[in-house]
Amino acid sequence: MLFFAPFASLRLCVIVFNLPPNCSVALFVAYETLKTETLTRPRKAIVTDVPKMQKIINHFADRNEMLHKSLNELYEHIRDFTVMEEDGEILGCAAIHVVWDDLAELKSVAVASTAQGRGVGKTLVDHVLGEARELGLKRVFALTYVPDFFAARGFRLIDRNMLPHKVWGECIKCHKFPNCNEIAMMVHLDAPHVETN
Ligand SMILES: CC(C)(COP(=O)(O)OP(=O)(O)OC[C@H]1O[C@@H](n2cnc3c(N)ncnc32)[C@H](O)[C@@H]1OP(=O)(O)O)[C@@H](O)C(=O)NCCC(=O)NCCS
């Protein structure tokens, strides 16, 4: 469905504005660029963001798309989180959690339904990967139900058993354990194809 969305917009330009296809392509590219460029820069989360972040995360968790987060967990890990906002509203969040000297976990990537498809998710992920790189980390993993989104950001599928025991320790606390079907993915930050900002 997502794959066809750009083509649908392009077709709309041709039909609604009655433009020749090459003008429509230019208009479409300009629109796609503009909608990403008007986004504000990601920033570190502050405590007043937490209830809004929780609302976004738990909305998707209620639909079994990610794990629920309590206010307590979010306050305790506030320093891991980056957010993007617009007009005082939180558009989305992402967290980078250091696990060991060369390894971190990318967690809680969530974009409000009303803000999806504008580049918020990829901007947040690229930003926190940049943060991980600045911390001197070499590898970042994610446990996810949307592997294609992460694959486009340089992540590759891995065997879950490659992850350290510390991670499994956290999994054991999860209500889905051991019937969790999240997919494990890893990105190597020194790989040439990884974009971070
Ligand atoms: C997955 C999610 C974070 C994407 O956020 P978004 O802001 O809509 O994504 P973007 O607009 O930055 O899209 C970036 C690219 O990923 C693609 N994409 C977006 N959602 C996708 C999905 N669910 N599966 C595969 N690709 C996806 C887009 O088509 C876009 O491709 P392009 O760069 O070629 O145009 C968002 O849909 C979300 O919050 N989902 C619910 C929670 C969730 O599943 N989080 C994932 C971590 S467990």
The ligand as an SDF file (V2000), in Angstrom:
LIG
                    3D

 48 50  0  0  0  0  0  0  0  0999 V2000
    7.1000    2.7770   11.0230 C   0  0  0  0  0  0  0  0  0  0  0  0
    6.9380    4.2810   11.3040 C   0  0  0  0  0  0  0  0  0  0  0  0
    7.8740    4.6690   12.4280 C   0  0  0  0  0  0  0  0  0  0  0  0
    7.2860    5.0490   10.0140 C   0  0  0  0  0  0  0  0  0  0  0  0
    7.2140    6.4470   10.3120 O   0  0  0  0  0  0  0  0  0  0  0  0
    6.8850    7.5240    9.1560 P   0  0  0  0  0  0  0  0  0  0  0  0
    7.1980    8.8650    9.6780 O   0  0  0  0  0  0  0  0  0  0  0  0
    5.5110    7.2810    8.6520 O   0  0  0  0  0  0  0  0  0  0  0  0
    7.9260    7.0780    8.0360 O   0  0  0  0  0  0  0  0  0  0  0  0
    8.6540    8.0580    6.9880 P   0  0  0  0  0  0  0  0  0  0  0  0
    7.6530    9.0290    6.4430 O   0  0  0  0  0  0  0  0  0  0  0  0
    9.8940    8.5880    7.5840 O   0  0  0  0  0  0  0  0  0  0  0  0
    9.0120    7.0040    5.8650 O   0  0  0  0  0  0  0  0  0  0  0  0
   10.3430    6.6650    5.5370 C   0  0  0  0  0  0  0  0  0  0  0  0
   10.3100    5.5710    4.5220 C   0  0  0  0  0  0  0  0  0  0  0  0
    9.8480    4.3580    5.1390 O   0  0  0  0  0  0  0  0  0  0  0  0
    8.7360    3.8500    4.4160 C   0  0  0  0  0  0  0  0  0  0  0  0
    7.8110    3.2990    5.4030 N   0  0  0  0  0  0  0  0  0  0  0  0
    7.0390    3.9800    6.2710 C   0  0  0  0  0  0  0  0  0  0  0  0
    6.3540    3.1160    7.0530 N   0  0  0  0  0  0  0  0  0  0  0  0
    6.7110    1.8820    6.6490 C   0  0  0  0  0  0  0  0  0  0  0  0
    6.3170    0.5770    7.0590 C   0  0  0  0  0  0  0  0  0  0  0  0
    5.4140    0.3620    8.0270 N   0  0  0  0  0  0  0  0  0  0  0  0
    6.9020   -0.4820    6.4300 N   0  0  0  0  0  0  0  0  0  0  0  0
    7.7970   -0.2730    5.4560 C   0  0  0  0  0  0  0  0  0  0  0  0
    8.2050    0.9350    4.9990 N   0  0  0  0  0  0  0  0  0  0  0  0
    7.6530    1.9980    5.6140 C   0  0  0  0  0  0  0  0  0  0  0  0
    8.1480    5.0510    3.6840 C   0  0  0  0  0  0  0  0  0  0  0  0
    7.4590    4.6510    2.5320 O   0  0  0  0  0  0  0  0  0  0  0  0
    9.3800    5.8680    3.3600 C   0  0  0  0  0  0  0  0  0  0  0  0
   10.0120    5.3660    2.1920 O   0  0  0  0  0  0  0  0  0  0  0  0
   10.8210    6.3790    1.2090 P   0  0  0  0  0  0  0  0  0  0  0  0
   11.9400    6.9840    2.0310 O   0  0  0  0  0  0  0  0  0  0  0  0
   11.2940    5.4710    0.1300 O   0  0  0  0  0  0  0  0  0  0  0  0
    9.8060    7.4000    0.7760 O   0  0  0  0  0  0  0  0  0  0  0  0
    5.4660    4.6400   11.6560 C   0  0  0  0  0  0  0  0  0  0  0  0
    4.6190    4.1100   10.6640 O   0  0  0  0  0  0  0  0  0  0  0  0
    5.0190    4.1420   13.0220 C   0  0  0  0  0  0  0  0  0  0  0  0
    5.1570    4.8390   14.0120 O   0  0  0  0  0  0  0  0  0  0  0  0
    4.4280    2.9090   13.0470 N   0  0  0  0  0  0  0  0  0  0  0  0
    3.8750    2.3580   14.2680 C   0  0  0  0  0  0  0  0  0  0  0  0
    4.9390    1.9840   15.2810 C   0  0  0  0  0  0  0  0  0  0  0  0
    5.9930    1.0640   14.6930 C   0  0  0  0  0  0  0  0  0  0  0  0
    5.7300    0.1010   13.9870 O   0  0  0  0  0  0  0  0  0  0  0  0
    7.2650    1.3980   15.0000 N   0  0  0  0  0  0  0  0  0  0  0  0
    8.4160    0.6750   14.4970 C   0  0  0  0  0  0  0  0  0  0  0  0
    9.3370    0.2760   15.5690 C   0  0  0  0  0  0  0  0  0  0  0  0
    8.8190   -1.1700   16.4340 S   0  0  0  0  0  0  0  0  0  0  0  0
  1  2  1  0
  2  3  1  0
  2  4  1  0
  2 36  1  0
  4  5  1  0
  5  6  1  0
  6  7  2  0
  6  8  1  0
  6  9  1  0
  9 10  1  0
 10 11  2  0
 10 12  1  0
 10 13  1  0
 13 14  1  0
 14 15  1  0
 15 16  1  0
 15 30  1  0
 16 17  1  0
 17 18  1  0
 17 28  1  0
 18 19  1  0
 18 27  1  0
 19 20  2  0
 20 21  1  0
 21 22  1  0
 21 27  2  0
 22 23  1  0
 22 24  2  0
 24 25  1  0
 25 26  2  0
 26 27  1  0
 28 29  1  0
 28 30  1  0
 30 31  1  0
 31 32  1  0
 32 33  2  0
 32 34  1  0
 32 35  1  0
 36 37  1  0
 36 38  1  0
 38 39  2  0
 38 40  1  0
 40 41  1  0
 41 42  1  0
 42 43  1  0
 43 44  2  0
 43 45  1  0
 45 46  1  0
 46 47  1  0
 47 48  1  0
M  END
$$$$
